[in-house]
Amino acid sequence: MRPSRPAVHPVEAPPPQTQGENADAAPVGVRMKDTQGGPGTPGGLGLRLVQVFFAAASLAAMASTNDFPSVTAFCYLVAAVILQCLWSLSLAIVDIYALLVKCSLRNLRAACIFSIGDLITGTLTLGAACASAGITVLIGNDLEMCAHNHCASFMTATAMAFISWFALAPSFVLNFWSVASRL
Amino acid sequence: MRPSRPAVHPVEAPPPQTQGENADAAPVGVRMKDTQGGPGTPGGLGLRLVQVFFAAASLAAMASTNDFPSVTAFCYLVAAVILQCLWSLSLAIVDIYALLVKCSLRNLRAACIFSIGDLITGTLTLGAACASAGITVLIGNDLEMCAHNHCASFMTATAMAFISWFALAPSFVLNFWSVASRL
């Protein structure tokens, strides 16, 4: 009688447990994809330049009238678009620098600062644009006093501020998104 | 000769491969932490009720004046706070239902719908509040015509709309955060 051999079951070594963890750990560093429109990308630079252009156009349209200081909301609009212009211009310069030296701006702290700044300037610009729109409509439609006022300039300034805000919104959403998906 | 028994090596079942995946997949379901203030929590319900209360207070203050329809921005404020009131009230009812039946509202589709709705109503309410504030300041400070107008009511309505918007902002941020950290 031949003794039966102990059965050898070639148990496949289970793939190391850490592999699964690494596969999930890797995306933590890579997670911030190079989204067009985010900081440090040509799309992001384009958005910033659009913001600067329309904020400057709004400022120019409002400053071309001589009676804007008599209305508080128009002074507020001027202050808000100046702030918007400076903020977007500085971020455009940062973007140009990052594109030239091919340095990545997709780190958490930068995204955090950018999204908070975008949120503040965006809220101020939207508020100022809405206040100016309210007064422009009041002067133009409700009181019908456009003959004595620079309605066209007020409307242009308001519209430019709105367009600047619309260009700011994607920048904010992309920055906030990358902060939220990172934490 | 006693035949040797086939050796039985009690091979421990390797931890099923899926466990690693599950351990990583589990957070996908659990990832949305039960953040106070999010949908389906007492904090979230409280925020919604604050929004409803102040939107209704703004509507009441504006409706108490008889001349608000003559100003477009005030009509827009009334429309925006009615929308805000309805939206927050429906979400408060959903929250109450979720708290009563202990059902979780932390799924992706719900968070997506809530954050888009919050974004739209929040932008409308902020815009309307800013427009009304611009006009109230114009009437009160720039033209000094408060003697012939209901400045107090206009200011109250504007302030209540702003408070309603401030209560809406955390709801939006929490919902958007949970969508972004989920995708």
Interface residues (C-beta under 8 A of the other chain):
Chain A: M1 P3 S4 R5 P6 A7 H9 V11 P14 P15 Q17 Q19 G20 E21 D24 S70 V71 T72 A73 Y76 T123 L126 G127 A128 C130 A131 S132 A133 G134 I135 V137 L138 N141 D142 F176 W177 A180 S181 L183
Chain B: M1 P3 S4 R5 P6 A7 H9 V11 P14 P15 Q17 G20 E21 A23 D24 S70 V71 T72 A73 Y76 T123 L126 G127 A128 C130 A131 S132 A133 G134 I135 V137 L138 N141 D142 F176 W177 A180 S181 L183
